[in-house]
Amino acid sequence: MTLLRNLPPEEQLPPTQPSVVIDPTSPTLQALLTEGISDASLSAFWDQRQRDGTPLIEDDPQQDPDMRLVTFLWRGAKHNARLIGAPANDHVWMQKLAESDIWFASFRVRADLRMSYQIAPDIPSIPGTHREQRTALLATLQADPLNRFPFITNAQDRFEQQSYIALANAPIQPGVEHAQTTLPLREQIFASAILDNQRRVWFYTPQEFTPGDPINVLLIVFDGARYINRAQTPQVLHNLQRDGRLPAVPTVFVDSLDPDTRWQELACNAEFGQAIASELLPIAQQYFGLPPNPDRTVVAGSSLGGLSSACIALNHSEDIGAFVSMSGSYWYAPEGHEAKDQVFVSQLAKQRSPKAIRAFLSAGTYESSRFADEFGILEGSEHLATTLQQLGHDAVTYQTYEGGHDYAIWRGALADGLLALFGGENRIGAFTGR
C-alpha cells in the first residue's frame, strides 16, 4: 500500500449534500411520512427491513405488471450517501427522508433487472479536480448491510463486497445457478517480447477433455482474475459442458496487470493484439494439445476487454475467428479519429474486410451515453453489431440486458455468447440454441 495523499481536517471542504429534495414515490416511505416520523416508527421500519432485506421492492405505481419500484436504503448517514451501480447511467445521490435517519433512492425499472451495487455514505469532500472529488467516494464505498445476497463469494470485507439483486423476471443465467464447485487452474507466467512485459495467465482444462475432438472451443478471456473470482467462469463452463450445452472449452484467463497498463493495452492496441495472436495463442494451443483452428478460437472480455476482443478478432481473423464482447467500450476512438457519426471499430471492420467473423455483442440498458452527440456503450455495441451484419457476417448476435456495467450481467452474458456461437455443436446433442 502506498499513501498518496494525507488531507488534514483543516483542508477538507464542507460536506456535500444533494441539492434537490425529492418526495418519495415508495408507498412504504409515503406511509411512514403520513404516520409521522418518530423513534417508534423508525424502529419499526428498520426492524421490517432487517427481516425482509433491502432494497425495498414494490409494485409499479403506474400499475404496469412488467415494471417494479425499487428503493435503495441507507441508515444513519450524517451528510450524504451515493448509490453506485444504480439502475442509471451515472452514480446517484440518495435523498434524506424528512428528519429521519433514512436515505433513499427510488427507481421505476423493468421486472427483469439484475445488478450488483454498493453505497458510499458520508463521502469526504476534498479540493481537487472533478475526477479526484468523484473518486473520493471510494473512501466509504461498501456493501449494503441489509442486503441478503452478497455478490462476491470470496470478498475480504464489506468494502470489497458488493450487494446483488435479481428481480422476478430476470433471465436465467446458464450454468451460473450452481457454480459452486472449485475447479483447479494452472497459473503460469506469460512473458511477451512484443509488449516487453510479463503477467500471470491461468489455464482451465475441462474435465473429460479430449484434445483431438474437432468441436473443442479455445477461449481467451481478458481481465482474467475477475472472471475467475467474480464471474466464476470456470465453474460455469464446467456446468454447461456437464449439461451437454457446450463442448469442452479449454480457457486461458489473461491478467490485466494494473489500471494504466490495462488502458494502454486493451484500447484496441495493435501490439497487444499481435502478442495475443502470435505469442499467447501458440502457447495455449501447445498447452492444451490443440491444432490451430480459427473457427473454434474465441476471445472475450467486458468494457475495454470487449473493445479489445473485437479489435483482435477483426485484425487477426486468420487465427481468431470469433469474439464475445460484453459492454464493449465502443465510445473509444484513437486521437485524430474524425467520423463522429461512426464507431471507430465499425470503421475498422469495413477497412479490414476479414474472413467471416462470428460474434456475440451485448450491453446493458443503462449504458447509454449521457451526451446526445456521443456513442455510449449501448449505442456503440448495437452500431458495431449492425455494421458487421451489413458486411455479411451472418453469425453475429446482439443482445441487451436490463442492467448496467456489471459482472452480475457479464457472468451470464459470457455464457449466452458462447451458447449463441457454439451451443448447437456438442457431442451430446441435447441443446440446439439459446
VENLINLIN-V25240 format. One record per residue. N is the residue number from 1. RES is the residue in three letters. SS is DSSP state (helix for helix, strand for strand, loop for the rest). PHI is phi as a letter, one per 30 degrees, with the letter a starting at -180 (NA if undefined). NEAR is the number of other C-alpha atoms within 10 Angstrom. Layout:
N & RES & SS & PHI & NEAR
N & RES & SS & PHI & NEAR
This chain:
1 & MET & loop & NA & 3
2 & THR & loop & c & 4
3 & LEU & loop & d & 5
4 & LEU & loop & d & 6
5 & ARG & loop & a & 6
6 & ASN & loop & c & 7
7 & LEU & loop & c & 10
8 & PRO & loop & d & 7
9 & PRO & helix & e & 8
10 & GLU & helix & d & 6
11 & GLU & helix & c & 11
12 & GLN & loop & d & 12
13 & LEU & loop & d & 11
14 & PRO & loop & e & 10
15 & PRO & loop & e & 13
16 & THR & loop & d & 13
17 & GLN & loop & b & 18
18 & PRO & loop & e & 15
19 & SER & loop & d & 8
20 & VAL & loop & c & 8
21 & VAL & loop & c & 12
22 & ILE & loop & c & 14
23 & ASP & loop & d & 12
24 & PRO & loop & d & 17
25 & THR & loop & c & 17
26 & SER & loop & d & 22
27 & PRO & helix & e & 13
28 & THR & helix & d & 15
29 & LEU & helix & d & 18
30 & GLN & helix & d & 14
31 & ALA & helix & d & 10
32 & LEU & helix & d & 17
33 & LEU & helix & d & 17
34 & THR & helix & d & 9
35 & GLU & helix & d & 10
36 & GLY & loop & j & 13
37 & ILE & loop & d & 15
38 & SER & loop & b & 13
39 & ASP & helix & e & 10
40 & ALA & helix & d & 9
41 & SER & helix & d & 14
42 & LEU & helix & d & 16
43 & SER & helix & d & 11
44 & ALA & helix & d & 13
45 & PHE & helix & d & 15
46 & TRP & helix & d & 16
47 & ASP & helix & d & 12
48 & GLN & helix & d & 12
49 & ARG & helix & d & 16
50 & GLN & helix & d & 14
51 & ARG & helix & d & 10
52 & ASP & helix & c & 14
53 & GLY & loop & i & 17
54 & THR & loop & b & 23
55 & PRO & loop & d & 23
56 & LEU & strand & d & 18
57 & ILE & strand & c & 18
58 & GLU & strand & b & 15
59 & ASP & strand & d & 17
60 & ASP & loop & d & 20
61 & PRO & loop & e & 13
62 & GLN & loop & c & 10
63 & GLN & loop & i & 9
64 & ASP & loop & d & 11
65 & PRO & loop & d & 10
66 & ASP & loop & c & 13
67 & MET & strand & b & 20
68 & ARG & strand & b & 23
69 & LEU & strand & c & 21
70 & VAL & strand & c & 25
71 & THR & strand & b & 21
72 & PHE & strand & d & 20
73 & LEU & strand & b & 24
74 & TRP & strand & b & 24
75 & ARG & strand & c & 17
76 & GLY & loop & i & 14
77 & ALA & loop & d & 15
78 & LYS & loop & d & 14
79 & HIS & loop & b & 15
80 & ASN & loop & a & 20
81 & ALA & strand & a & 30
82 & ARG & strand & b & 26
83 & LEU & strand & c & 26
84 & ILE & strand & c & 19
85 & GLY & loop & j & 22
86 & ALA & loop & d & 23
87 & PRO & loop & d & 27
88 & ALA & loop & a & 17
89 & ASN & loop & c & 18
90 & ASP & loop & a & 16
91 & HIS & loop & d & 14
92 & VAL & strand & b & 17
93 & TRP & strand & d & 21
94 & MET & loop & d & 25
95 & GLN & strand & c & 24
96 & LYS & strand & d & 27
97 & LEU & loop & d & 19
98 & ALA & loop & h & 13
99 & GLU & loop & c & 9
100 & SER & loop & b & 14
101 & ASP & loop & c & 16
102 & ILE & strand & c & 19
103 & TRP & strand & c & 23
104 & PHE & strand & b & 24
105 & ALA & strand & b & 23
106 & SER & strand & c & 21
107 & PHE & strand & b & 17
108 & ARG & strand & c & 17
109 & VAL & strand & b & 18
110 & ARG & strand & d & 21
111 & ALA & loop & d & 21
112 & ASP & loop & c & 17
113 & LEU & loop & d & 24
114 & ARG & strand & b & 23
115 & MET & strand & a & 23
116 & SER & strand & c & 26
117 & TYR & strand & a & 23
118 & GLN & strand & b & 23
119 & ILE & strand & b & 29
120 & ALA & strand & c & 25
121 & PRO & strand & c & 24
122 & ASP & loop & h & 20
123 & ILE & loop & d & 24
124 & PRO & loop & d & 21
125 & SER & loop & c & 17
126 & ILE & loop & b & 19
127 & PRO & loop & d & 11
128 & GLY & loop & k & 9
129 & THR & loop & d & 9
130 & HIS & helix & e & 10
131 & ARG & helix & d & 8
132 & GLU & helix & d & 12
133 & GLN & helix & d & 14
134 & ARG & helix & d & 15
135 & THR & helix & d & 13
136 & ALA & helix & e & 16
137 & LEU & helix & d & 21
138 & LEU & helix & d & 13
139 & ALA & helix & d & 13
140 & THR & loop & b & 17
141 & LEU & strand & d & 24
142 & GLN & strand & a & 22
143 & ALA & loop & d & 22
144 & ASP & loop & d & 27
145 & PRO & loop & d & 19
146 & LEU & loop & c & 18
147 & ASN & loop & d & 20
148 & ARG & loop & c & 16
149 & PHE & loop & b & 16
150 & PRO & strand & d & 19
151 & PHE & loop & c & 20
152 & ILE & loop & c & 19
153 & THR & loop & d & 13
154 & ASN & loop & c & 11
155 & ALA & loop & d & 14
156 & GLN & loop & d & 9
157 & ASP & loop & a & 10
158 & ARG & loop & d & 15
159 & PHE & loop & d & 17
160 & GLU & loop & d & 13
161 & GLN & loop & d & 21
162 & GLN & loop & b & 26
163 & SER & strand & c & 24
164 & TYR & strand & b & 21
165 & ILE & strand & b & 19
166 & ALA & strand & b & 17
167 & LEU & loop & d & 17
168 & ALA & loop & e & 13
169 & ASN & loop & c & 13
170 & ALA & loop & e & 17
171 & PRO & loop & d & 14
172 & ILE & loop & d & 11
173 & GLN & loop & c & 17
174 & PRO & loop & e & 21
175 & GLY & loop & i & 23
176 & VAL & loop & d & 19
177 & GLU & loop & e & 11
178 & HIS & loop & b & 10
179 & ALA & loop & d & 17
180 & GLN & loop & c & 12
181 & THR & loop & d & 12
182 & THR & loop & d & 9
183 & LEU & loop & c & 13
184 & PRO & loop & d & 12
185 & LEU & loop & b & 17
186 & ARG & strand & c & 10
187 & GLU & strand & c & 13
188 & GLN & strand & b & 11
189 & ILE & strand & c & 11
190 & PHE & strand & c & 17
191 & ALA & strand & c & 16
192 & SER & strand & c & 16
193 & ALA & loop & d & 10
194 & ILE & loop & d & 14
195 & LEU & loop & d & 12
196 & ASP & loop & h & 7
197 & ASN & strand & a & 10
198 & GLN & strand & b & 13
199 & ARG & strand & a & 13
200 & ARG & strand & d & 16
201 & VAL & strand & b & 24
202 & TRP & strand & b & 21
203 & PHE & strand & c & 20
204 & TYR & strand & c & 24
205 & THR & loop & c & 20
206 & PRO & loop & d & 21
207 & GLN & loop & d & 13
208 & GLU & loop & h & 9
209 & PHE & loop & c & 14
210 & THR & loop & c & 14
211 & PRO & loop & e & 15
212 & GLY & loop & d & 11
213 & ASP & loop & d & 12
214 & PRO & loop & d & 12
215 & ILE & loop & c & 19
216 & ASN & loop & e & 22
217 & VAL & loop & c & 22
218 & LEU & strand & c & 24
219 & LEU & strand & c & 23
220 & ILE & strand & c & 26
221 & VAL & strand & c & 27
222 & PHE & loop & d & 24
223 & ASP & loop & h & 20
224 & GLY & helix & e & 23
225 & ALA & helix & d & 19
226 & ARG & helix & d & 16
227 & TYR & helix & d & 22
228 & ILE & helix & d & 18
229 & ASN & helix & d & 14
230 & ARG & loop & c & 18
231 & ALA & loop & d & 24
232 & GLN & loop & h & 22
233 & THR & helix & d & 25
234 & PRO & helix & e & 25
235 & GLN & helix & d & 21
236 & VAL & helix & d & 24
237 & LEU & helix & d & 27
238 & HIS & helix & e & 22
239 & ASN & helix & d & 21
240 & LEU & helix & d & 21
241 & GLN & helix & d & 22
242 & ARG & helix & e & 17
243 & ASP & loop & d & 14
244 & GLY & loop & i & 18
245 & ARG & loop & c & 27
246 & LEU & loop & b & 29
247 & PRO & loop & d & 28
248 & ALA & loop & d & 26
249 & VAL & loop & b & 27
250 & PRO & loop & e & 24
251 & THR & strand & b & 24
252 & VAL & strand & c & 25
253 & PHE & strand & c & 25
254 & VAL & strand & c & 22
255 & ASP & loop & d & 21
256 & SER & loop & c & 21
257 & LEU & loop & i & 14
258 & ASP & loop & b & 8
259 & PRO & helix & e & 9
260 & ASP & helix & d & 9
261 & THR & helix & d & 10
262 & ARG & helix & e & 16
263 & TRP & helix & d & 14
264 & GLN & helix & d & 12
265 & GLU & helix & d & 19
266 & LEU & helix & d & 25
267 & ALA & loop & d & 22
268 & CYS & loop & h & 26
269 & ASN & loop & d & 16
270 & ALA & helix & d & 15
271 & GLU & helix & d & 12
272 & PHE & helix & d & 20
273 & GLY & helix & d & 23
274 & GLN & helix & d & 17
275 & ALA & helix & d & 16
276 & ILE & helix & d & 21
277 & ALA & helix & d & 19
278 & SER & helix & c & 15
279 & GLU & helix & c & 17
280 & LEU & helix & d & 20
281 & LEU & helix & e & 21
282 & PRO & helix & d & 15
283 & ILE & helix & d & 14
284 & ALA & helix & d & 18
285 & GLN & helix & d & 16
286 & GLN & helix & d & 12
287 & TYR & helix & d & 12
288 & PHE & helix & d & 18
289 & GLY & loop & i & 12
290 & LEU & loop & c & 19
291 & PRO & loop & d & 12
292 & PRO & loop & e & 16
293 & ASN & loop & a & 17
294 & PRO & helix & e & 18
295 & ASP & helix & d & 18
296 & ARG & helix & c & 20
297 & THR & strand & b & 21
298 & VAL & strand & b & 26
299 & VAL & strand & c & 26
300 & ALA & strand & b & 29
301 & GLY & strand & a & 26
302 & SER & strand & b & 29
303 & SER & loop & h & 22
304 & LEU & helix & d & 24
305 & GLY & helix & d & 29
306 & GLY & helix & d & 29
307 & LEU & helix & e & 28
308 & SER & helix & d & 30
309 & SER & helix & e & 32
310 & ALA & helix & d & 30
311 & CYS & helix & d & 24
312 & ILE & helix & d & 27
313 & ALA & helix & d & 28
314 & LEU & helix & d & 26
315 & ASN & helix & d & 22
316 & HIS & loop & b & 20
317 & SER & loop & d & 23
318 & GLU & loop & d & 17
319 & ASP & loop & c & 20
320 & ILE & loop & b & 28
321 & GLY & loop & c & 23
322 & ALA & strand & a & 29
323 & PHE & strand & b & 33
324 & VAL & strand & c & 34
325 & SER & strand & c & 30
326 & MET & strand & c & 34
327 & SER & loop & h & 30
328 & GLY & loop & d & 27
329 & SER & loop & d & 26
330 & TYR & loop & d & 27
331 & TRP & loop & d & 20
332 & TYR & loop & d & 19
333 & ALA & loop & b & 17
334 & PRO & loop & d & 10
335 & GLU & loop & e & 6
336 & GLY & loop & j & 6
337 & HIS & loop & d & 11
338 & GLU & loop & c & 10
339 & ALA & loop & d & 10
340 & LYS & loop & d & 12
341 & ASP & loop & c & 9
342 & GLN & loop & b & 18
343 & VAL & loop & d & 24
344 & PHE & helix & e & 21
345 & VAL & helix & d & 25
346 & SER & helix & d & 21
347 & GLN & helix & d & 13
348 & LEU & helix & d & 15
349 & ALA & helix & d & 19
350 & LYS & helix & d & 14
351 & GLN & helix & d & 11
352 & ARG & helix & d & 13
353 & SER & loop & h & 16
354 & PRO & loop & d & 17
355 & LYS & loop & d & 13
356 & ALA & loop & e & 19
357 & ILE & loop & c & 24
358 & ARG & strand & c & 24
359 & ALA & strand & b & 29
360 & PHE & strand & b & 26
361 & LEU & strand & c & 26
362 & SER & strand & b & 28
363 & ALA & strand & a & 33
364 & GLY & strand & d & 25
365 & THR & loop & d & 19
366 & TYR & loop & c & 21
367 & GLU & loop & c & 22
368 & SER & loop & d & 20
369 & SER & loop & d & 17
370 & ARG & loop & d & 11
371 & PHE & loop & b & 8
372 & ALA & loop & d & 8
373 & ASP & loop & c & 9
374 & GLU & loop & b & 16
375 & PHE & loop & d & 22
376 & GLY & loop & c & 24
377 & ILE & helix & d & 27
378 & LEU & helix & d & 24
379 & GLU & helix & d & 18
380 & GLY & helix & d & 27
381 & SER & helix & d & 32
382 & GLU & helix & d & 20
383 & HIS & helix & d & 19
384 & LEU & helix & d & 24
385 & ALA & helix & d & 21
386 & THR & helix & d & 16
387 & THR & helix & d & 20
388 & LEU & helix & d & 23
389 & GLN & helix & d & 16
390 & GLN & helix & d & 11
391 & LEU & loop & d & 14
392 & GLY & loop & j & 13
393 & HIS & loop & d & 19
394 & ASP & loop & d & 13
395 & ALA & loop & d & 15
396 & VAL & strand & b & 23
397 & THR & strand & b & 20
398 & TYR & strand & b & 18
399 & GLN & strand & b & 17
400 & THR & strand & c & 19
401 & TYR & strand & b & 19
402 & GLU & loop & d & 20
403 & GLY & loop & l & 27
404 & GLY & loop & b & 29
405 & HIS & loop & d & 24
406 & ASP & loop & a & 19
407 & TYR & helix & d & 19
408 & ALA & helix & d & 23
409 & ILE & helix & d & 24
410 & TRP & helix & d & 27
411 & ARG & helix & d & 23
412 & GLY & helix & d & 21
413 & ALA & helix & d & 26
414 & LEU & helix & d & 28
415 & ALA & helix & d & 22
416 & ASP & helix & e & 23
417 & GLY & helix & d & 25
418 & LEU & helix & d & 25
419 & LEU & helix & d & 22
420 & ALA & helix & d & 20
421 & LEU & helix & d & 24
422 & PHE & helix & b & 21
423 & GLY & loop & d & 23
424 & GLY & loop & d & 19
425 & GLU & loop & b & 19
426 & ASN & loop & c & 18
427 & ARG & loop & d & 15
428 & ILE & loop & d & 14
429 & GLY & loop & i & 13
430 & ALA & loop & d & 14
431 & PHE & loop & b & 16
432 & THR & loop & b & 13
433 & GLY & loop & l & 13
434 & ARG & loop & d & 13
